[in-house]
Every structure is written in structure tokens, then in C-alpha cells.
């Protein structure tokens, strides 16, 4: 099992910046991919950025160039630097991890951190 805890959300003005962090604990050695999702009010959850062991780092078009995802070597900390925030960036941001248990693939979620972009 992997536990994920997000932090760093808050209120920012348009054009502002925040750094979101996700602390992973438990069976972190099983993790091979981590990502950030977000869910805006009244909308579905969408993938924002993803990192994996064997694949490239990817971002959705609307955040590319403004958001940066990074992690430590042990897959225990995932960070999302968000710059030039826009009002449509208001959402709950979730950390996601996918691990290989040997028998199956497991997906883990944090409880989310709220980001509000407002004047």
C-alpha cells in the first residue's frame, strides 16, 4: 500500500505561483509512475502532468510551459510548480501513484489540495 498526502494549495492571484507537494509513504519502491490530476467545480477529474520510469514527462496543453512536475529519486516526493495561474486553474489538485505489486497494478490517490485563483 502507498499513502499520498498533498500540501501547498491555497489562494493565489491570476499570474501568481504556487508549489504543490505530494508526500508518498508505504510501499514506495513499487511506484513506477506518479501524476497530478485536478478537478474543477462541476467538472470531471483531468490529468495535468505525469512522470513515469520508462516514459517522457507529459503535460496537458493548457498548462505546458507554466507547470513543472518533478520528483525525488525514491518516488517519495512529487512536486508541481505552477506559474502564471489562471482563473480556470481553480480546482482540487490530486496526487496519483501507480505501483507494481508483482501480481497486479495498484492505483493510489491522495485526498487533494485546493487551489483557488482569484483577485
C-alpha positions as YAML, in Angstrom:
chain: A
units: angstrom
residues:
- id: 1
  name: UNK
  ca: [0.00, 0.00, 0.00]
- id: 2
  name: UNK
  ca: [1.04, 3.57, -0.70]
- id: 3
  name: UNK
  ca: [-0.24, 6.62, 1.14]
- id: 4
  name: UNK
  ca: [-0.23, 10.02, -0.54]
- id: 5
  name: UNK
  ca: [-0.60, 13.39, 1.17]
- id: 6
  name: UNK
  ca: [-0.77, 16.63, -0.78]
- id: 7
  name: UNK
  ca: [0.09, 20.09, 0.51]
- id: 8
  name: UNK
  ca: [0.81, 23.57, -0.77]
- id: 9
  name: UNK
  ca: [-2.56, 24.62, -2.08]
- id: 10
  name: UNK
  ca: [-4.08, 27.98, -1.29]
- id: 11
  name: UNK
  ca: [-5.35, 31.20, -2.79]
- id: 12
  name: UNK
  ca: [-3.34, 32.98, -5.45]
- id: 13
  name: UNK
  ca: [-3.98, 35.89, -7.77]
- id: 14
  name: UNK
  ca: [-4.06, 35.44, -11.53]
- id: 15
  name: UNK
  ca: [-0.48, 35.36, -12.72]
- id: 16
  name: UNK
  ca: [0.71, 34.09, -9.37]
- id: 17
  name: UNK
  ca: [2.59, 30.94, -8.44]
- id: 18
  name: UNK
  ca: [2.27, 28.03, -6.04]
- id: 19
  name: UNK
  ca: [4.24, 24.90, -5.31]
- id: 20
  name: UNK
  ca: [2.23, 21.76, -4.64]
- id: 21
  name: UNK
  ca: [3.85, 18.80, -2.94]
- id: 22
  name: UNK
  ca: [2.86, 15.18, -2.52]
- id: 23
  name: UNK
  ca: [4.48, 13.03, 0.14]
- id: 24
  name: UNK
  ca: [4.37, 9.31, -0.54]
- id: 25
  name: UNK
  ca: [4.86, 6.66, 2.13]
- id: 26
  name: UNK
  ca: [4.46, 2.93, 2.47]
- id: 27
  name: UNK
  ca: [5.47, 0.65, -0.40]
- id: 28
  name: UNK
  ca: [7.04, 3.43, -2.45]
- id: 29
  name: UNK
  ca: [9.50, 1.01, -4.04]
- id: 30
  name: UNK
  ca: [6.60, -0.36, -6.07]
- id: 31
  name: UNK
  ca: [5.82, 3.00, -7.70]
- id: 32
  name: UNK
  ca: [6.63, 3.41, -11.39]
- id: 33
  name: UNK
  ca: [4.51, 6.43, -12.27]
- id: 34
  name: UNK
  ca: [3.20, 9.49, -10.48]
- id: 35
  name: UNK
  ca: [0.99, 12.26, -11.70]
- id: 36
  name: UNK
  ca: [-1.08, 15.29, -10.79]
- id: 37
  name: UNK
  ca: [-4.77, 15.48, -11.60]
- id: 38
  name: UNK
  ca: [-7.21, 18.27, -10.93]
- id: 39
  name: UNK
  ca: [-10.95, 18.62, -10.65]
- id: 40
  name: UNK
  ca: [-12.57, 21.99, -11.15]
- id: 41
  name: UNK
  ca: [-16.02, 22.76, -9.70]
- id: 42
  name: UNK
  ca: [-18.70, 20.94, -11.67]
- id: 43
  name: UNK
  ca: [-16.20, 19.16, -13.91]
- id: 44
  name: UNK
  ca: [-14.56, 15.78, -14.12]
- id: 45
  name: UNK
  ca: [-11.08, 14.96, -12.93]
- id: 46
  name: UNK
  ca: [-8.40, 15.59, -15.55]
- id: 47
  name: UNK
  ca: [-4.77, 14.58, -15.83]
- id: 48
  name: UNK
  ca: [-2.46, 17.58, -15.57]
- id: 49
  name: UNK
  ca: [1.06, 16.14, -15.65]
- id: 50
  name: UNK
  ca: [2.66, 12.72, -15.43]
- id: 51
  name: UNK
  ca: [6.08, 11.20, -14.83]
- id: 52
  name: UNK
  ca: [6.96, 7.53, -15.24]
- id: 53
  name: UNK
  ca: [10.07, 5.39, -15.05]
- id: 54
  name: UNK
  ca: [10.17, 4.49, -18.72]
- id: 55
  name: UNK
  ca: [8.27, 7.31, -20.34]
- id: 56
  name: UNK
  ca: [8.60, 11.01, -21.01]
- id: 57
  name: UNK
  ca: [7.15, 13.68, -18.79]
- id: 58
  name: UNK
  ca: [3.88, 14.92, -20.22]
- id: 59
  name: UNK
  ca: [1.57, 17.85, -19.61]
- id: 60
  name: UNK
  ca: [-1.84, 18.80, -20.88]
- id: 61
  name: UNK
  ca: [-1.66, 21.59, -23.43]
- id: 62
  name: UNK
  ca: [-3.29, 24.19, -21.21]
- id: 63
  name: UNK
  ca: [-0.50, 24.05, -18.61]
- id: 64
  name: UNK
  ca: [2.55, 23.26, -20.72]
- id: 65
  name: UNK
  ca: [5.19, 25.92, -20.18]
- id: 66
  name: UNK
  ca: [3.60, 27.11, -16.95]
- id: 67
  name: UNK
  ca: [3.61, 23.99, -14.78]
- id: 68
  name: UNK
  ca: [6.62, 21.80, -13.93]
- id: 69
  name: UNK
  ca: [6.38, 18.33, -12.41]
- id: 70
  name: UNK
  ca: [9.34, 16.82, -10.61]
- id: 71
  name: UNK
  ca: [10.11, 14.04, -8.15]
- id: 72
  name: UNK
  ca: [12.88, 12.70, -5.99]
- id: 73
  name: UNK
  ca: [14.75, 9.54, -6.94]
- id: 74
  name: UNK
  ca: [12.96, 7.42, -4.35]
- id: 75
  name: UNK
  ca: [9.45, 8.35, -5.54]
- id: 76
  name: UNK
  ca: [8.67, 9.72, -2.07]
- id: 77
  name: UNK
  ca: [8.06, 13.32, -3.07]
- id: 78
  name: UNK
  ca: [6.25, 14.64, -6.11]
- id: 79
  name: UNK
  ca: [6.16, 18.36, -6.76]
- id: 80
  name: UNK
  ca: [4.15, 20.54, -9.10]
- id: 81
  name: UNK
  ca: [5.36, 24.09, -9.60]
- id: 82
  name: UNK
  ca: [2.56, 26.17, -11.01]
- id: 83
  name: UNK
  ca: [3.24, 29.57, -12.52]
- id: 84
  name: UNK
  ca: [1.16, 32.19, -14.27]
- id: 85
  name: UNK
  ca: [-2.00, 30.85, -12.68]
- id: 86
  name: UNK
  ca: [-5.27, 31.46, -14.47]
- id: 87
  name: UNK
  ca: [-8.79, 31.52, -13.02]
- id: 88
  name: UNK
  ca: [-9.55, 28.22, -14.76]
- id: 89
  name: UNK
  ca: [-6.81, 26.69, -12.65]
- id: 90
  name: UNK
  ca: [-9.13, 26.79, -9.65]
- id: 91
  name: UNK
  ca: [-9.55, 23.16, -8.70]
- id: 92
  name: UNK
  ca: [-8.73, 20.46, -6.22]
- id: 93
  name: UNK
  ca: [-5.36, 19.04, -7.21]
- id: 94
  name: UNK
  ca: [-4.80, 15.35, -6.57]
- id: 95
  name: UNK
  ca: [-1.64, 13.30, -6.43]
- id: 96
  name: UNK
  ca: [-1.77, 9.89, -8.09]
- id: 97
  name: UNK
  ca: [0.67, 6.99, -7.99]
- id: 98
  name: UNK
  ca: [0.71, 3.69, -9.81]
- id: 99
  name: UNK
  ca: [2.61, 0.78, -8.35]
- id: 100
  name: UNK
  ca: [3.53, -2.71, -9.46]
- id: 101
  name: UNK
  ca: [2.78, -5.20, -6.69]
- id: 102
  name: UNK
  ca: [4.18, -8.11, -8.67]
- id: 103
  name: UNK
  ca: [0.76, -9.61, -9.19]
- id: 104
  name: UNK
  ca: [-1.18, -6.58, -10.27]
- id: 105
  name: UNK
  ca: [-1.11, -2.85, -10.82]
- id: 106
  name: UNK
  ca: [-2.39, -0.67, -7.99]
- id: 107
  name: UNK
  ca: [-3.52, 2.93, -8.23]
- id: 108
  name: UNK
  ca: [-3.36, 5.27, -5.26]
- id: 109
  name: UNK
  ca: [-4.85, 8.71, -4.64]
- id: 110
  name: UNK
  ca: [-4.31, 11.47, -2.16]
- id: 111
  name: UNK
  ca: [-7.20, 13.45, -0.72]
- id: 112
  name: UNK
  ca: [-6.32, 16.58, -2.67]
- id: 113
  name: UNK
  ca: [-5.30, 20.15, -2.05]
- id: 114
  name: UNK
  ca: [-7.44, 23.14, -3.03]
- id: 115
  name: UNK
  ca: [-6.07, 25.79, -5.35]
- id: 116
  name: UNK
  ca: [-8.14, 28.92, -5.79]
- id: 117
  name: UNK
  ca: [-7.18, 31.59, -8.31]
- id: 118
  name: UNK
  ca: [-8.92, 34.83, -7.53]
- id: 119
  name: UNK
  ca: [-8.28, 38.58, -7.49]
...
